[in-house]
């Protein structure tokens, strides 16, 4: 019973099971599935982070350009702050088309303390700058989010500080 005779490793199994265990067709598909899943998740994370940083850079650029235009306006003697719709259009156009005006919110307000910069951004302006003041131009926009686990990267924010000398 325990002799040295050699048997096929699967001789005691039915032929269908033994054939299945020896068959190597499809092994590449299984290996691909095991390697492709993490690779695709990594690729999605990379694309999501790229979209986030591009949107952040675009919003920063738009806010900076708009703040420079406002500062030049104030330096020329004008004390009128444009409407929120005009500010939003300037920020969106300065962002190079990567920010949508439907998902953006822009406001300008007087900076009374550093804590006042923590309030939520709503579309709005002071409408005038009759006394010398430090103004902060703030904007935020929604970012397309398609990768799982990146819901906290749903929006980008930017701000710029400018001085209004008043009239």
Secondary structure, DSSP 8 states (H G I E B T S, - for coil): ---S----TTTTS-HHHHHHHH--TTHHHHHHHHHHHHHHHHHHHHHHHHHHHHHHHHHHHHHHHHHHHHHHHHHTT------HHHHHHHHHHHTTTSS-TTTEEEEEEE--SGGGGGS---SB--S---S-EEEEEEEEEE----STT-GGGSEEEEEEEEEE---
